[in-house]
Every structure is written in C-alpha cells, then in structure tokens.
Amino acid sequence: MAAFRYNKVNKETQSRWNASKENKRKMVEKLENLVRKSCLERTGKEPIGVEVW
C-alpha cells in the first residue's frame, strides 16, 4: 500500500514539475520576443542573440 501511495505522489510531483517547466519556457519565450522587439525599435537592427534566464 505504501508503494502505491509513493508512486501516486511521485506522479503528482512530476506533473507539477512539468507544468512549472512549461510555464517557465513560455515566459522565457515571451521575454525573448519582448527584448528582440525592443532592440529592433531602438536600434533598427535585429539582435544577434538574446539571453534570458
């Protein structure tokens, strides 16, 4: 019975972890686009690279 409960908790934890990573990926993508757009507006050039972490 304890093994079943452990697996259930582990799956729930993995699910939350994956959801958190997906939210982070979306936010980073949004920030990268924002920085690229801002740079293009200010300088008229597309930035070579953008680092968001």
C-alpha distance matrix in Angstrom:
0.0 3.8 5.4 5.2 6.5 8.8 10.1 10.9 12.6 14.3 15.7 16.9 18.5 20.1 21.4 23.0 24.5 26.0 27.4 28.9 30.5 32.0 33.4 34.9 36.4 38.0 39.4 40.9 42.4 44.0 45.3 46.8 48.6 49.9 51.2 52.8 54.5 55.7 57.1 58.8 60.4 61.7 62.9 63.3 61.4 57.9 56.1 55.4 51.9 49.6 46.9 44.3 41.3
3.8 0.0 3.8 5.4 5.1 6.1 8.7 9.9 10.6 12.1 14.2 15.4 16.3 18.2 19.9 21.1 22.2 24.2 25.7 26.8 28.4 30.2 31.6 32.8 34.4 36.2 37.4 38.7 40.5 42.1 43.2 44.6 46.7 47.8 49.0 50.7 52.5 53.6 54.9 56.8 58.4 59.4 60.7 61.3 59.3 55.8 53.8 53.1 49.6 47.2 44.4 41.8 38.6
5.4 3.8 0.0 3.8 5.4 5.0 6.2 8.6 9.9 10.3 12.2 14.2 15.1 16.2 18.2 19.9 20.7 22.2 24.2 25.5 26.6 28.4 30.1 31.2 32.5 34.5 36.0 37.0 38.7 40.5 41.7 42.8 44.9 46.3 47.4 48.9 50.8 52.0 53.2 55.0 56.7 57.9 58.9 59.4 57.3 53.7 51.8 50.9 47.4 45.2 42.5 40.1 37.0
5.2 5.4 3.8 0.0 3.8 5.4 5.2 6.2 8.7 9.8 10.7 12.4 14.2 15.3 16.5 18.5 19.9 21.1 22.7 24.4 25.7 27.1 28.8 30.3 31.5 33.2 34.8 36.1 37.6 39.2 40.7 42.0 43.7 45.2 46.5 48.0 49.7 51.1 52.4 54.0 55.7 57.0 58.2 58.5 56.5 52.9 51.2 50.5 47.0 44.8 42.3 39.8 36.9
6.5 5.1 5.4 3.8 0.0 3.8 5.5 5.1 6.2 8.5 9.9 10.6 12.2 14.1 15.3 16.6 18.2 19.9 21.2 22.5 24.3 25.8 27.1 28.6 30.2 31.8 33.1 34.6 36.3 37.6 39.0 40.5 42.3 43.5 44.9 46.6 48.2 49.3 50.8 52.6 54.1 55.3 56.7 57.1 55.3 51.8 50.0 49.5 46.0 43.5 40.9 38.2 35.2
8.8 6.1 5.0 5.4 3.8 0.0 3.8 5.4 5.2 6.0 8.6 9.9 10.4 12.1 14.1 15.3 16.2 18.1 19.9 20.9 22.3 24.2 25.6 26.7 28.3 30.2 31.4 32.6 34.4 36.1 37.1 38.5 40.6 41.8 42.9 44.6 46.5 47.5 48.8 50.7 52.3 53.4 54.6 55.2 53.2 49.7 47.7 47.0 43.4 41.1 38.3 35.7 32.6
10.1 8.7 6.2 5.2 5.5 3.8 0.0 3.8 5.5 4.9 6.1 8.6 9.7 10.3 12.1 14.2 15.0 16.2 18.2 19.7 20.8 22.3 24.2 25.5 26.6 28.5 30.1 31.2 32.7 34.5 35.9 37.0 38.9 40.4 41.6 43.0 44.9 46.2 47.5 49.1 50.9 52.1 53.2 53.6 51.5 47.9 46.1 45.4 41.9 39.7 37.2 34.7 31.8
10.9 9.9 8.6 6.2 5.1 5.4 3.8 0.0 3.8 5.4 5.2 6.2 8.6 9.9 10.5 12.4 14.2 15.3 16.6 18.4 20.0 21.2 22.7 24.4 25.7 27.2 28.8 30.3 31.7 33.2 34.7 36.2 37.8 39.2 40.7 42.2 43.7 45.1 46.6 48.1 49.7 51.1 52.4 52.7 50.8 47.3 45.7 45.3 41.8 39.4 37.0 34.3 31.5
12.6 10.6 9.9 8.7 6.2 5.2 5.5 3.8 0.0 3.8 5.4 5.1 6.1 8.5 9.7 10.6 12.1 14.2 15.3 16.4 18.3 19.9 21.1 22.5 24.2 25.8 27.0 28.5 30.3 31.6 32.8 34.5 36.3 37.4 38.7 40.5 42.1 43.2 44.7 46.5 48.0 49.1 50.5 51.1 49.3 45.9 44.0 43.7 40.1 37.5 34.9 32.1 29.1
14.3 12.1 10.3 9.8 8.5 6.0 4.9 5.4 3.8 0.0 3.8 5.5 5.1 6.1 8.5 9.9 10.4 12.2 14.2 15.2 16.4 18.3 19.9 20.9 22.4 24.4 25.7 26.8 28.5 30.2 31.4 32.6 34.7 36.0 37.1 38.7 40.6 41.8 43.0 44.8 46.5 47.6 48.8 49.3 47.2 43.8 41.8 41.2 37.6 35.3 32.6 30.1 27.1
15.7 14.2 12.2 10.7 9.9 8.6 6.1 5.2 5.4 3.8 0.0 3.8 5.4 5.0 6.1 8.6 9.7 10.4 12.2 14.1 15.2 16.4 18.3 19.9 20.9 22.6 24.3 25.6 26.9 28.6 30.2 31.4 33.1 34.6 36.0 37.3 39.1 40.5 41.9 43.4 45.1 46.5 47.6 47.8 45.9 42.4 40.7 40.2 36.7 34.5 32.1 29.5 26.9
16.9 15.4 14.2 12.4 10.6 9.9 8.6 6.2 5.1 5.5 3.8 0.0 3.8 5.4 5.0 6.2 8.6 9.9 10.6 12.3 14.3 15.4 16.6 18.4 20.0 21.2 22.6 24.4 25.9 27.1 28.6 30.3 31.9 33.1 34.6 36.2 37.7 39.0 40.6 42.2 43.6 45.0 46.4 46.8 45.1 41.6 40.0 39.8 36.4 33.8 31.4 28.5 26.0
18.5 16.3 15.1 14.2 12.2 10.4 9.7 8.6 6.1 5.1 5.4 3.8 0.0 3.8 5.4 5.2 6.1 8.6 9.9 10.5 12.3 14.3 15.4 16.5 18.3 20.1 21.1 22.5 24.4 25.8 26.9 28.4 30.4 31.5 32.7 34.5 36.2 37.3 38.7 40.5 42.0 43.2 44.5 45.1 43.3 39.9 38.0 37.7 34.1 31.5 28.9 26.0 23.2
20.1 18.2 16.2 15.3 14.1 12.1 10.3 9.9 8.5 6.1 5.0 5.4 3.8 0.0 3.8 5.5 5.0 6.1 8.6 9.8 10.5 12.2 14.2 15.2 16.3 18.4 19.9 20.9 22.5 24.3 25.6 26.7 28.7 30.2 31.3 32.8 34.6 36.0 37.2 38.8 40.6 41.8 42.9 43.3 41.3 37.8 36.0 35.5 31.9 29.6 27.2 24.6 21.9
21.4 19.9 18.2 16.5 15.3 14.1 12.1 10.5 9.7 8.5 6.1 5.0 5.4 3.8 0.0 3.8 5.4 5.2 6.2 8.6 10.0 10.6 12.4 14.3 15.3 16.7 18.5 20.0 21.2 22.7 24.4 25.8 27.3 28.8 30.3 31.7 33.2 34.7 36.2 37.7 39.2 40.7 42.0 42.2 40.4 36.9 35.4 35.2 31.8 29.4 27.3 24.5 22.2
23.0 21.1 19.9 18.5 16.6 15.3 14.2 12.4 10.6 9.9 8.6 6.2 5.2 5.5 3.8 0.0 3.8 5.5 5.1 6.1 8.6 9.9 10.5 12.3 14.2 15.4 16.5 18.3 20.0 21.1 22.5 24.2 25.9 26.9 28.5 30.2 31.7 32.8 34.5 36.2 37.5 38.8 40.3 40.8 39.2 35.8 34.2 34.2 30.7 28.0 25.7 22.6 20.2
24.5 22.2 20.7 19.9 18.2 16.2 15.0 14.2 12.1 10.4 9.7 8.6 6.1 5.0 5.4 3.8 0.0 3.8 5.5 5.1 6.2 8.7 9.9 10.6 12.3 14.4 15.4 16.4 18.4 20.0 21.0 22.4 24.5 25.7 26.8 28.5 30.3 31.4 32.7 34.5 36.1 37.2 38.5 39.0 37.2 33.8 31.9 31.6 28.1 25.4 22.9 20.1 17.4
26.0 24.2 22.2 21.1 19.9 18.1 16.2 15.3 14.2 12.2 10.4 9.9 8.6 6.1 5.2 5.5 3.8 0.0 3.8 5.4 5.1 6.2 8.6 9.8 10.5 12.4 14.2 15.3 16.5 18.4 19.9 21.0 22.7 24.4 25.7 26.9 28.7 30.2 31.5 32.9 34.7 36.1 37.2 37.4 35.5 32.0 30.4 30.1 26.7 24.3 22.2 19.6 17.5
27.4 25.7 24.2 22.7 21.2 19.9 18.2 16.6 15.3 14.2 12.2 10.6 9.9 8.6 6.2 5.1 5.5 3.8 0.0 3.8 5.5 5.1 6.2 8.6 9.9 10.7 12.4 14.3 15.4 16.6 18.4 20.0 21.3 22.7 24.4 25.9 27.2 28.6 30.3 31.7 33.2 34.7 36.1 36.3 34.7 31.4 30.0 30.2 26.8 24.1 22.3 19.3 17.5
28.9 26.8 25.5 24.4 22.5 20.9 19.7 18.4 16.4 15.2 14.1 12.3 10.5 9.8 8.6 6.1 5.1 5.4 3.8 0.0 3.8 5.4 5.1 6.2 8.6 10.0 10.6 12.3 14.3 15.3 16.4 18.3 20.1 21.0 22.4 24.3 25.8 26.8 28.4 30.2 31.6 32.8 34.3 34.8 33.2 30.0 28.3 28.5 25.0 22.1 19.9 16.7 14.5
30.5 28.4 26.6 25.7 24.3 22.3 20.8 20.0 18.3 16.4 15.2 14.3 12.3 10.5 10.0 8.6 6.2 5.1 5.5 3.8 0.0 3.8 5.4 5.0 6.1 8.7 9.8 10.4 12.2 14.2 15.2 16.3 18.4 19.8 20.9 22.3 24.3 25.5 26.7 28.4 30.2 31.3 32.5 32.9 31.0 27.6 25.8 25.7 22.2 19.5 17.4 14.6 12.5
32.0 30.2 28.4 27.1 25.8 24.2 22.3 21.2 19.9 18.3 16.4 15.4 14.3 12.2 10.6 9.9 8.7 6.2 5.1 5.4 3.8 0.0 3.8 5.4 5.0 6.2 8.6 9.9 10.6 12.3 14.3 15.3 16.7 18.4 20.0 21.1 22.7 24.4 25.8 27.1 28.7 30.3 31.5 31.6 29.8 26.4 25.1 25.2 22.0 19.4 17.9 15.2 14.1
33.4 31.6 30.1 28.8 27.1 25.6 24.2 22.7 21.1 19.9 18.3 16.6 15.4 14.2 12.4 10.5 9.9 8.6 6.2 5.1 5.4 3.8 0.0 3.8 5.5 5.2 6.2 8.7 9.9 10.6 12.3 14.2 15.5 16.5 18.4 20.0 21.2 22.5 24.3 25.8 27.1 28.6 30.2 30.5 29.1 25.9 24.6 25.2 22.0 19.0 17.5 14.3 13.2
34.9 32.8 31.2 30.3 28.6 26.7 25.5 24.4 22.5 20.9 19.9 18.4 16.5 15.2 14.3 12.3 10.6 9.8 8.6 6.2 5.0 5.4 3.8 0.0 3.8 5.4 5.1 6.1 8.5 9.8 10.4 12.1 14.2 15.2 16.3 18.1 19.9 20.8 22.3 24.1 25.6 26.7 28.1 28.7 27.1 23.9 22.1 22.6 19.1 16.0 14.1 10.9 9.5
36.4 34.4 32.5 31.5 30.2 28.3 26.6 25.7 24.2 22.4 20.9 20.0 18.3 16.3 15.3 14.2 12.3 10.5 9.9 8.6 6.1 5.0 5.5 3.8 0.0 3.8 5.5 5.2 6.2 8.6 10.0 10.5 12.4 14.2 15.4 16.5 18.4 19.9 21.1 22.5 24.4 25.8 26.8 27.0 25.1 21.7 20.2 20.3 17.1 14.4 13.1 10.5 10.0
38.0 36.2 34.5 33.2 31.8 30.2 28.5 27.2 25.8 24.4 22.6 21.2 20.1 18.4 16.7 15.4 14.4 12.4 10.7 10.0 8.7 6.2 5.2 5.4 3.8 0.0 3.8 5.5 5.1 6.2 8.7 9.9 10.7 12.3 14.3 15.4 16.6 18.3 20.0 21.2 22.6 24.4 25.8 25.7 24.3 21.0 20.1 20.9 17.9 15.2 14.5 11.8 12.2
39.4 37.4 36.0 34.8 33.1 31.4 30.1 28.8 27.0 25.7 24.3 22.6 21.1 19.9 18.5 16.5 15.4 14.2 12.4 10.6 9.8 8.6 6.2 5.1 5.5 3.8 0.0 3.8 5.4 5.0 6.1 8.5 9.9 10.5 12.2 14.2 15.3 16.3 18.2 19.9 21.0 22.4 24.1 24.5 23.3 20.4 19.0 20.2 17.2 13.9 12.9 9.7 10.1
40.9 38.7 37.0 36.1 34.6 32.6 31.2 30.3 28.5 26.8 25.6 24.4 22.5 20.9 20.0 18.3 16.4 15.3 14.3 12.3 10.4 9.9 8.7 6.1 5.2 5.5 3.8 0.0 3.8 5.4 5.1 6.0 8.6 9.7 10.4 12.1 14.1 15.1 16.3 18.1 19.8 20.9 22.1 22.7 21.0 17.9 16.1 16.9 13.6 10.4 9.3 6.3 7.3
42.4 40.5 38.7 37.6 36.3 34.4 32.7 31.7 30.3 28.5 26.9 25.9 24.4 22.5 21.2 20.0 18.4 16.5 15.4 14.3 12.2 10.6 9.9 8.5 6.2 5.1 5.4 3.8 0.0 3.8 5.5 5.1 6.3 8.6 10.0 10.6 12.3 14.2 15.4 16.5 18.4 20.0 21.0 21.0 19.3 16.0 15.0 15.8 13.1 10.4 10.6 8.7 10.5
44.0 42.1 40.5 39.2 37.6 36.1 34.5 33.2 31.6 30.2 28.6 27.1 25.8 24.3 22.7 21.1 20.0 18.4 16.6 15.3 14.2 12.3 10.6 9.8 8.6 6.2 5.0 5.4 3.8 0.0 3.8 5.5 5.3 6.2 8.7 10.0 10.7 12.3 14.3 15.4 16.6 18.4 20.0 20.1 19.1 16.2 15.5 17.2 14.8 11.9 12.3 10.0 12.1
45.3 43.2 41.7 40.7 39.0 37.1 35.9 34.7 32.8 31.4 30.2 28.6 26.9 25.6 24.4 22.5 21.0 19.9 18.4 16.4 15.2 14.3 12.3 10.4 10.0 8.7 6.1 5.1 5.5 3.8 0.0 3.8 5.4 4.9 6.1 8.5 9.8 10.4 12.2 14.1 15.3 16.4 18.0 18.7 17.7 15.0 13.7 15.5 12.9 9.5 9.6 7.2 9.7
46.8 44.6 42.8 42.0 40.5 38.5 37.0 36.2 34.5 32.6 31.4 30.3 28.4 26.7 25.8 24.2 22.4 21.0 20.0 18.3 16.3 15.3 14.2 12.1 10.5 9.9 8.5 6.0 5.1 5.5 3.8 0.0 3.8 5.4 5.2 6.1 8.5 9.8 10.5 12.2 14.2 15.3 16.2 16.7 15.0 12.0 10.5 12.0 9.4 6.4 7.5 6.6 10.0
48.6 46.7 44.9 43.7 42.3 40.6 38.9 37.8 36.3 34.7 33.1 31.9 30.4 28.7 27.3 25.9 24.5 22.7 21.3 20.1 18.4 16.7 15.5 14.2 12.4 10.7 9.9 8.6 6.3 5.3 5.4 3.8 0.0 3.8 5.5 5.1 6.1 8.5 9.9 10.5 12.2 14.2 15.3 15.0 13.9 11.0 10.8 13.0 11.3 9.1 11.1 10.4 13.7
49.9 47.8 46.3 45.2 43.5 41.8 40.4 39.2 37.4 36.0 34.6 33.1 31.5 30.2 28.8 26.9 25.7 24.4 22.7 21.0 19.8 18.4 16.5 15.2 14.2 12.3 10.5 9.7 8.6 6.2 4.9 5.4 3.8 0.0 3.8 5.5 5.2 6.1 8.6 9.9 10.6 12.2 14.2 14.5 14.2 12.1 11.7 14.5 12.9 10.3 11.9 10.8 14.0
51.2 49.0 47.4 46.5 44.9 42.9 41.6 40.7 38.7 37.1 36.0 34.6 32.7 31.3 30.3 28.5 26.8 25.7 24.4 22.4 20.9 20.0 18.4 16.3 15.4 14.3 12.2 10.4 10.0 8.7 6.1 5.2 5.5 3.8 0.0 3.8 5.5 5.1 6.1 8.5 9.9 10.5 11.9 12.9 12.1 10.1 8.8 11.6 10.1 7.4 9.4 9.2 12.8
52.8 50.7 48.9 48.0 46.6 44.6 43.0 42.2 40.5 38.7 37.3 36.2 34.5 32.8 31.7 30.2 28.5 26.9 25.9 24.3 22.3 21.1 20.0 18.1 16.5 15.4 14.2 12.1 10.6 10.0 8.5 6.1 5.1 5.5 3.8 0.0 3.8 5.5 5.2 6.1 8.6 10.0 10.5 10.6 9.2 6.7 6.3 9.3 8.7 7.3 10.4 11.2 15.0
54.5 52.5 50.8 49.7 48.2 46.5 44.9 43.7 42.1 40.6 39.1 37.7 36.2 34.6 33.2 31.7 30.3 28.7 27.2 25.8 24.3 22.7 21.2 19.9 18.4 16.6 15.3 14.1 12.3 10.7 9.8 8.5 6.1 5.2 5.5 3.8 0.0 3.8 5.5 5.1 6.2 8.6 10.1 9.6 9.6 8.1 9.1 12.5 12.4 11.1 14.0 14.2 17.8
55.7 53.6 52.0 51.1 49.3 47.5 46.2 45.1 43.2 41.8 40.5 39.0 37.3 36.0 34.7 32.8 31.4 30.2 28.6 26.8 25.5 24.4 22.5 20.8 19.9 18.3 16.3 15.1 14.2 12.3 10.4 9.8 8.5 6.1 5.1 5.5 3.8 0.0 3.8 5.5 5.2 6.2 8.6 9.5 10.1 9.5 9.7 13.4 13.2 11.5 14.0 14.1 17.7
57.1 54.9 53.2 52.4 50.8 48.8 47.5 46.6 44.7 43.0 41.9 40.6 38.7 37.2 36.2 34.5 32.7 31.5 30.3 28.4 26.7 25.8 24.3 22.3 21.1 20.0 18.2 16.3 15.4 14.3 12.2 10.5 9.9 8.6 6.1 5.2 5.5 3.8 0.0 3.8 5.4 5.1 5.9 7.3 7.0 6.8 6.6 10.3 10.8 10.0 12.9 14.1 17.8
58.8 56.8 55.0 54.0 52.6 50.7 49.1 48.1 46.5 44.8 43.4 42.2 40.5 38.8 37.7 36.2 34.5 32.9 31.7 30.2 28.4 27.1 25.8 24.1 22.5 21.2 19.9 18.1 16.5 15.4 14.1 12.2 10.5 9.9 8.5 6.1 5.1 5.5 3.8 0.0 3.8 5.6 5.4 4.7 5.0 5.3 7.2 10.9 12.2 12.2 15.5 16.8 20.6
60.4 58.4 56.7 55.7 54.1 52.3 50.9 49.7 48.0 46.5 45.1 43.6 42.0 40.6 39.2 37.5 36.1 34.7 33.2 31.6 30.2 28.7 27.1 25.6 24.4 22.6 21.0 19.8 18.4 16.6 15.3 14.2 12.2 10.6 9.9 8.6 6.2 5.2 5.4 3.8 0.0 3.8 5.9 5.6 7.9 9.1 10.8 14.5 15.6 15.0 18.1 18.8 22.5
61.7 59.4 57.9 57.0 55.3 53.4 52.1 51.1 49.1 47.6 46.5 45.0 43.2 41.8 40.7 38.8 37.2 36.1 34.7 32.8 31.3 30.3 28.6 26.7 25.8 24.4 22.4 20.9 20.0 18.4 16.4 15.3 14.2 12.2 10.5 10.0 8.6 6.2 5.1 5.6 3.8 0.0 3.8 6.0 8.2 10.0 10.7 14.4 15.5 15.0 17.8 18.8 22.4
62.9 60.7 58.9 58.2 56.7 54.6 53.2 52.4 50.5 48.8 47.6 46.4 44.5 42.9 42.0 40.3 38.5 37.2 36.1 34.3 32.5 31.5 30.2 28.1 26.8 25.8 24.1 22.1 21.0 20.0 18.0 16.2 15.3 14.2 11.9 10.5 10.1 8.6 5.9 5.4 5.9 3.8 0.0 3.8 5.3 8.1 9.0 12.3 14.2 14.6 17.7 19.5 23.1
63.3 61.3 59.4 58.5 57.1 55.2 53.6 52.7 51.1 49.3 47.8 46.8 45.1 43.3 42.2 40.8 39.0 37.4 36.3 34.8 32.9 31.6 30.5 28.7 27.0 25.7 24.5 22.7 21.0 20.1 18.7 16.7 15.0 14.5 12.9 10.6 9.6 9.5 7.3 4.7 5.6 6.0 3.8 0.0 3.8 6.9 9.4 12.5 14.9 15.7 19.1 20.8 24.6
61.4 59.3 57.3 56.5 55.3 53.2 51.5 50.8 49.3 47.2 45.9 45.1 43.3 41.3 40.4 39.2 37.2 35.5 34.7 33.2 31.0 29.8 29.1 27.1 25.1 24.3 23.3 21.0 19.3 19.1 17.7 15.0 13.9 14.2 12.1 9.2 9.6 10.1 7.0 5.0 7.9 8.2 5.3 3.8 0.0 3.8 6.2 8.9 11.6 13.0 16.7 18.8 22.6
57.9 55.8 53.7 52.9 51.8 49.7 47.9 47.3 45.9 43.8 42.4 41.6 39.9 37.8 36.9 35.8 33.8 32.0 31.4 30.0 27.6 26.4 25.9 23.9 21.7 21.0 20.4 17.9 16.0 16.2 15.0 12.0 11.0 12.1 10.1 6.7 8.1 9.5 6.8 5.3 9.1 10.0 8.1 6.9 3.8 0.0 3.8 6.5 8.7 10.2 13.9 16.1 19.8
56.1 53.8 51.8 51.2 50.0 47.7 46.1 45.7 44.0 41.8 40.7 40.0 38.0 36.0 35.4 34.2 31.9 30.4 30.0 28.3 25.8 25.1 24.6 22.1 20.2 20.1 19.0 16.1 15.0 15.5 13.7 10.5 10.8 11.7 8.8 6.3 9.1 9.7 6.6 7.2 10.8 10.7 9.0 9.4 6.2 3.8 0.0 3.8 5.5 7.0 10.6 13.2 16.9
55.4 53.1 50.9 50.5 49.5 47.0 45.4 45.3 43.7 41.2 40.2 39.8 37.7 35.5 35.2 34.2 31.6 30.1 30.2 28.5 25.7 25.2 25.2 22.6 20.3 20.9 20.2 16.9 15.8 17.2 15.5 12.0 13.0 14.5 11.6 9.3 12.5 13.4 10.3 10.9 14.5 14.4 12.3 12.5 8.9 6.5 3.8 0.0 3.8 7.1 10.3 13.5 16.8
51.9 49.6 47.4 47.0 46.0 43.4 41.9 41.8 40.1 37.6 36.7 36.4 34.1 31.9 31.8 30.7 28.1 26.7 26.8 25.0 22.2 22.0 22.0 19.1 17.1 17.9 17.2 13.6 13.1 14.8 12.9 9.4 11.3 12.9 10.1 8.7 12.4 13.2 10.8 12.2 15.6 15.5 14.2 14.9 11.6 8.7 5.5 3.8 0.0 3.8 6.7 10.0 13.1
49.6 47.2 45.2 44.8 43.5 41.1 39.7 39.4 37.5 35.3 34.5 33.8 31.5 29.6 29.4 28.0 25.4 24.3 24.1 22.1 19.5 19.4 19.0 16.0 14.4 15.2 13.9 10.4 10.4 11.9 9.5 6.4 9.1 10.3 7.4 7.3 11.1 11.5 10.0 12.2 15.0 15.0 14.6 15.7 13.0 10.2 7.0 7.1 3.8 0.0 3.8 6.5 10.0
46.9 44.4 42.5 42.3 40.9 38.3 37.2 37.0 34.9 32.6 32.1 31.4 28.9 27.2 27.3 25.7 22.9 22.2 22.3 19.9 17.4 17.9 17.5 14.1 13.1 14.5 12.9 9.3 10.6 12.3 9.6 7.5 11.1 11.9 9.4 10.4 14.0 14.0 12.9 15.5 18.1 17.8 17.7 19.1 16.7 13.9 10.6 10.3 6.7 3.8 0.0 3.8 6.6
44.3 41.8 40.1 39.8 38.2 35.7 34.7 34.3 32.1 30.1 29.5 28.5 26.0 24.6 24.5 22.6 20.1 19.6 19.3 16.7 14.6 15.2 14.3 10.9 10.5 11.8 9.7 6.3 8.7 10.0 7.2 6.6 10.4 10.8 9.2 11.2 14.2 14.1 14.1 16.8 18.8 18.8 19.5 20.8 18.8 16.1 13.2 13.5 10.0 6.5 3.8 0.0 3.8
41.3 38.6 37.0 36.9 35.2 32.6 31.8 31.5 29.1 27.1 26.9 26.0 23.2 21.9 22.2 20.2 17.4 17.5 17.5 14.5 12.5 14.1 13.2 9.5 10.0 12.2 10.1 7.3 10.5 12.1 9.7 10.0 13.7 14.0 12.8 15.0 17.8 17.7 17.8 20.6 22.5 22.4 23.1 24.6 22.6 19.8 16.9 16.8 13.1 10.0 6.6 3.8 0.0
